Amino acid sequence: MSGLLASQHVPAAFVAFPLSAIGAWQNLCEGWGNTLRSRKEITVAQATQGTVAPHLLRALKQNSTNLLGHEAVIVKHRARQVLTALRTLDDRLQLVSWWVNADGSLLHTGNSPVQMAAIQQVRLVRARNYVVACRTKTGEMHLSRWDVSNTGAIYLAGERTHAAQSVQWLEMAALDAEHIVTLALTDGGVWQLALWQLQDDDAFRLLYTEKILASPVSECKVGVLLKADGSLRLLTVFAETLAALSVHVWHYQPGEALTFVASQRVQPPDAAAIITTAISGDQLMTVVQTLHGELRLALWQWAADGTAPFCQADHLLHEQVGYCTCQKYNDGFVLFYRTLAGELQVQHWQQQPDGVIGLVAAGQAPTTIGEVTGCDARLEGNAPLLTATIGMQGAVTLTTWQ
């Protein structure tokens, strides 16, 4: 795989017009259209005059957690329970579990002892156990496994430190209950893709590694697509410092190694940084922020042969945004972002049977300046959406939405 080019990124955006009206992005992707054909045409509908207005999403409660941190990752545990991996202000790891009440208030149900020291990044996914990956100041990658009881009690199940090369950035995804992948950027500018198996004795077994030589890359995101035949596609989305974005597609079959399938690369009209990526149905969604502060969304459609996706649309979401994240939601997705005016915006976009993606619900609430993140999946009950904001002083606030 040494011949693979490094990835980069593409600005994504939302506007209300059919795909045929898109100019810049169609020009960028015109060369792909002859070889990669769409399964169905997708248009974008927005709530404008003469169309049905989106439903109102209402913030139920803004819950002060009394926690302080630099980073928080939220994963659904079950029904109305969630698990949070927190990088504390002193750069240590702590896991905290919560129960969401019907009125939107939160009940703190458990927490782990504070773990490790000098971590710079944390990631959390759910496989057979909950798996946490941490990047330390010395460049090591530390993996740990955790069990969470029905009541929310948290137990350490196993751990491993992997320090083959110094790591500058880290991403992780769960492929199935027994396997995870990590994608780490080394000091040498090489991306290392690794496939891990969760052993019965609560250990980690390294099954496969692949190096992706690339041009200078600033960041990366990872996504997983489940195909109808039960096989998986792993997507790695790279943002290059030369203002380009590329998508690499890998095939995964349980019991087999990852196999490279295809890649696509595009040069956007304006340099941008990846904010988030998500996969919903047969679409890859990439949200980016341009150098001018615009928040944009790109929609990528899978080719008929199931290999590399191609960019179908580019939409402007907001002119000035401070931070944004995305959550899967049935046949669509939910965006959470903070405007420079100090509002936390929530938008639910959904694909209709006729192939139109429309804004079906939206809401806003005042928020503090800082980072915004959201739970990875919809919760059950009266408060299905959960967002977290981290203020300038590290205060973690969890907001529930109806």
C-alpha positions in Angstrom: 0.0 0.0 0.0 3.0 2.3 0.0 1.8 3.8 -3.3 -1.4 5.2 -1.8 -1.5 9.0 -1.8 -2.2 10.8 1.5 -5.7 12.0 2.0 -7.0 15.4 2.3 -10.2 17.1 2.7 -13.2 18.6 1.1 -15.5 21.2 2.4 -19.0 20.1 3.0 -22.2 22.2 3.0 -25.9 22.3 3.0 -28.1 24.5 0.7 -31.6 24.1 -0.7 -31.4 23.2 -4.3 -31.3 20.1 -6.5 -28.0 18.5 -7.4 -28.2 19.7 -11.0 -27.8 23.3 -9.7 -24.5 22.6 -7.9 -21.6 24.3 -9.7 -18.3 24.0 -8.1 -18.7 20.5 -6.7 -20.0 19.1 -9.9 -17.0 20.4 -11.7 -14.7 18.9 -9.1 -16.5 15.5 -9.3 -17.3 15.5 -13.1 -14.3 13.3 -13.8 -15.6 10.6 -11.5 -19.0 10.4 -13.0 -18.1 8.3 -16.0 -16.6 5.5 -13.9 -18.6 5.8 -10.7 -22.3 5.8 -11.2 -24.9 6.8 -8.6 -27.5 4.3 -7.4 -30.1 7.0 -7.1 -30.3 10.8 -7.5 -30.3 12.7 -4.3 -31.6 16.3 -3.9 -31.6 18.5 -0.9 -34.7 20.3 0.4 -34.6 23.0 3.0 -37.3 24.7 5.0 -38.0 27.8 2.9 -41.1 29.8 2.1 -43.7 27.5 0.6 -42.4 24.3 2.2 -43.2 22.6 5.4 -41.3 24.2 8.3 -39.1 21.9 10.4 -40.3 20.7 13.8 -38.9 22.4 16.8 -36.3 20.6 18.9 -36.4 21.9 22.4 -33.6 21.9 25.0 -35.0 20.2 28.1 -32.3 20.8 30.6 -28.7 22.0 30.7 -27.1 19.8 33.4 -24.0 20.9 35.2 -21.9 17.8 35.8 -19.4 19.3 38.2 -16.7 17.7 36.0 -13.8 19.6 34.5 -12.0 18.4 31.4 -10.4 19.2 28.0 -12.2 16.5 26.0 -15.4 14.4 26.4 -16.6 11.4 24.2 -20.1 10.1 24.8 -21.3 6.6 23.7 -24.8 5.2 24.2 -24.8 2.3 26.8 -28.4 1.1 26.5 -31.9 2.7 26.3 -31.4 6.0 28.4 -27.9 5.3 29.7 -24.6 6.7 28.4 -20.9 6.4 29.1 -18.5 9.3 28.9 -14.7 9.2 28.5 -13.2 12.3 29.9 -9.7 13.8 29.6 -9.5 15.7 32.8 -7.8 19.1 33.3 -4.7 17.3 34.5 -4.6 15.1 31.4 -5.8 11.9 33.0 -8.6 9.5 31.9 -11.9 9.1 33.7 -15.0 7.2 32.7 -18.4 8.4 33.9 -21.9 6.9 33.4 -25.2 8.6 33.4 -29.0 7.8 33.3 -31.2 10.3 31.5 -34.5 10.9 33.3 -37.8 11.6 31.5 -37.6 15.4 32.3 -34.1 15.7 30.8 -32.2 15.7 34.0 -29.2 13.4 34.5 -28.5 10.9 37.3 -24.8 10.1 37.8 -24.6 6.3 38.1 -20.9 5.4 38.2 -17.3 6.4 37.5 -13.9 4.8 37.1 -10.8 5.6 39.1 -8.7 8.2 37.4 -6.4 6.4 35.0 -2.9 7.1 33.5 -1.3 10.5 33.2 -0.2 12.9 30.5 -2.7 11.9 27.9 -3.3 14.2 24.9 -6.2 12.6 23.2 -9.0 10.1 24.0 -11.3 8.0 21.9 -14.1 5.6 23.0 -16.0 2.9 21.0 -18.3 0.0 21.9 -17.3 -3.5 20.9 -17.7 -6.5 23.2 -16.4 -4.2 25.9 -16.0 -0.5 25.8 -12.6 0.3 24.3 -10.7 3.4 25.1 -7.7 4.6 23.1 -5.4 7.3 24.5 -2.5 9.1 23.0 0.1 10.2 25.6 2.5 13.1 25.6 5.4 10.7 24.9 3.6 9.4 21.7 2.4 6.0 23.1 -1.0 4.6 22.2 -2.7 3.0 25.2 -5.7 0.7 24.8 -8.0 -0.3 27.6 -11.2 -2.3 27.9 -14.1 -1.6 30.3 -17.3 -3.3 31.4 -20.4 -1.3 32.5 -23.1 -3.0 34.6 -26.9 -2.4 34.2 -26.7 0.0 37.1 -23.8 2.0 35.6 -20.9 0.7 37.7 -17.7 0.7 35.6 -14.9 -2.0 35.8 -11.5 -2.2 34.1 -11.4 -5.4 32.0 -7.9 -5.2 30.4 -5.3 -2.9 28.9 -2.3 -2.7 26.6 0.3 -0.1 25.7 1.4 0.0 22.1 4.5 2.1 21.3 5.9 1.1 18.0 6.4 4.7 16.9 5.6 8.1 18.3 2.0 8.9 17.6 0.8 12.5 16.8 -2.9 11.8 16.1 -5.2 8.9 16.8 -8.6 7.6 15.5 -10.5 4.4 16.3 -13.6 2.5 15.1 -15.3 -0.8 16.1 -15.8 -3.2 13.3 -17.8 -5.8 15.2 -18.0 -7.1 18.8 -14.5 -8.7 18.6 -12.5 -6.4 16.4 -11.5 -2.7 16.4 -9.2 -0.7 14.1 -6.9 2.2 15.1 -5.4 4.8 12.7 -2.4 6.6 14.1 -0.2 9.3 12.5 3.5 8.8 13.4 6.2 11.4 13.8 7.5 10.3 10.4 4.3 11.4 8.7 3.0 7.8 8.1 -0.5 6.7 8.9 -0.5 3.2 10.5 -3.8 1.3 10.2 -4.0 -1.6 12.7 -6.6 -4.3 13.2 -7.1 -5.6 16.8 -8.9 -8.6 18.2 -10.4 -8.6 21.7 -9.2 -11.8 23.3 -11.3 -13.9 25.7 -8.8 -13.2 28.5 -9.4 -9.4 28.1 -6.2 -8.9 26.2 -5.7 -7.2 22.8 -4.2 -9.2 19.9 -2.7 -7.2 17.0 -3.8 -9.0 13.8 -2.8 -6.8 10.9 -1.0 -3.5 10.2 -0.8 -1.4 7.1 1.2 1.8 6.4 -0.3 4.6 4.3 2.4 6.9 3.0 1.0 10.3 2.4 1.6 13.9 1.7 1.6 16.1 4.8 -1.7 15.3 6.6 -3.3 17.5 9.2 -6.1 15.1 10.5 -8.2 12.0 9.7 -11.6 10.5 10.5 -12.8 6.9 10.3 -16.2 5.4 9.5 -17.7 2.0 9.1 -20.4 0.9 6.6 -22.3 -2.3 7.0 -23.2 -3.8 3.6 -26.3 -5.9 2.8 -24.3 -9.1 2.6 -22.9 -8.6 6.1 -19.5 -7.5 5.1 -18.1 -4.2 6.2 -16.4 -1.2 4.5 -14.0 0.8 6.5 -13.5 4.4 5.3 -10.5 6.6 6.2 -11.0 10.3 5.3 -7.9 12.4 5.3 -7.3 16.2 5.3 -4.0 17.2 3.7 -2.2 20.4 4.6 -2.3 21.2 0.8 -6.0 21.8 1.1 -7.4 18.6 -0.4 -9.5 15.7 0.9 -9.4 12.0 0.0 -11.4 9.0 1.0 -9.9 5.5 1.2 -12.1 2.4 1.2 -11.1 -0.9 2.8 -13.0 -4.2 2.8 -13.3 -6.2 6.0 -14.7 -9.7 6.4 -14.7 -11.3 9.9 -11.7 -13.6 10.2 -9.9 -11.9 7.4 -7.5 -9.0 7.2 -8.4 -5.5 5.9 -8.1 -5.3 2.1 -7.7 -2.0 0.3 -10.5 -1.4 -2.3 -10.3 2.1 -3.8 -9.7 5.7 -3.1 -10.8 9.1 -4.4 -9.2 12.5 -3.9 -10.6 16.0 -4.6 -9.2 19.5 -4.4 -11.8 21.8 -2.8 -12.3 25.4 -3.9 -11.3 26.6 -0.4 -9.0 25.1 2.2 -10.9 23.5 5.0 -10.5 21.4 8.2 -12.5 18.2 8.8 -15.0 18.7 11.6 -16.7 15.4 11.6 -17.8 12.5 9.3 -20.8 10.1 9.6 -22.2 7.3 7.5 -26.0 6.9 7.1 -27.5 4.4 4.7 -25.5 4.5 1.5 -24.1 8.0 2.1 -20.9 9.4 3.6 -21.3 12.8 5.1 -18.3 15.1 5.7 -18.6 18.3 7.6 -15.8 20.8 7.2 -15.0 24.3 8.2 -13.3 26.6 5.7 -10.6 29.2 6.4 -13.3 31.8 6.2 -15.2 30.1 9.1 -18.0 28.6 6.9 -19.4 25.3 8.0 -20.1 23.1 4.9 -21.4 19.7 4.3 -20.4 17.3 1.5 -22.6 14.3 0.6 -20.8 11.3 -0.9 -22.7 8.6 -2.8 -21.5 5.0 -3.1 -20.8 3.8 -6.5 -22.9 1.0 -8.0 -20.1 -1.5 -7.6 -19.8 -0.6 -3.9 -16.2 0.7 -4.1 -15.2 4.3 -3.8 -17.9 7.0 -3.1 -18.1 10.1 -5.2 -19.0 13.6 -4.1 -22.6 14.5 -5.1 -23.3 17.7 -3.3 -21.8 20.6 -1.4 -23.9 22.8 0.9 -23.4 25.8 3.1 -24.7 25.1 6.7 -23.7 28.3 8.5 -21.5 31.3 7.7 -19.6 31.5 11.1 -19.3 28.4 13.4 -17.1 27.8 16.3 -17.4 24.0 16.6 -19.5 21.2 15.2 -20.2 17.4 15.6 -22.5 14.9 14.0 -24.7 11.9 15.2 -26.3 9.1 13.2 -30.1 9.2 13.3 -32.2 6.6 11.4 -32.0 7.5 7.7 -30.2 10.8 8.4 -28.1 12.6 10.9 -28.2 15.3 13.5 -25.7 18.2 13.5 -24.7 19.9 16.7 -22.8 23.2 16.3 -22.0 26.3 18.2 -22.3 29.7 16.4 -20.0 32.6 17.1 -23.1 34.4 18.4 -23.1 32.0 21.3 -25.9 29.6 20.4 -25.9 25.8 20.3 -27.7 24.8 17.2 -29.2 21.3 16.6 -30.4 20.2 13.1 -32.0 16.9 12.1 -31.6 16.0 8.5 -33.4 13.0 7.0 -33.4 11.2 3.6 -37.0 10.7 2.3 -38.2 7.8 0.2 -37.9 9.9 -3.0 -34.2 10.5 -2.3 -34.6 14.1 -1.0 -32.6 15.0 2.1 -34.6 17.6 4.1 -34.3 19.5 7.4 -37.0 17.9 9.5 -36.3 19.4 12.9 -34.2 22.2 14.4 -33.6 23.9 17.7 -31.2 26.2 19.6 -30.1 27.1 23.1 -27.6 29.5 24.6 -24.2 28.0 25.3 -20.7 28.9 26.5 -17.7 29.4 24.3 -15.9 26.1 23.9 -16.1 22.7 22.4 -19.3 20.8 21.5 -19.8 17.1 21.2 -22.8 14.7 21.1 -23.8 11.2 22.0 -23.0 8.8 19.2 -26.5 7.4 18.9 -30.2 8.4 19.6 -31.4 7.5 23.1 -34.8 6.1 24.0 -37.4 8.0 25.9 -38.4 11.6 26.2 -34.9 13.1 25.6 -33.4 11.3 22.6 -30.6 13.8 21.9 -27.7 14.6 24.3 -25.0 17.2 23.7 -21.9 18.1 25.8 -20.2 21.5 25.9 -16.8 22.2 27.5 -16.3 25.8 28.5 -13.1 27.8 28.4 -12.4 26.8 32.0 -13.1 23.1 31.4 -16.7 23.0 32.9 -18.6 20.1 31.3 -22.3 20.7 30.7 -24.7 18.0 29.3 -27.8 19.3 27.5 -30.8 17.0 26.7 -33.1 17.7 23.8 -36.7 16.7 23.0 
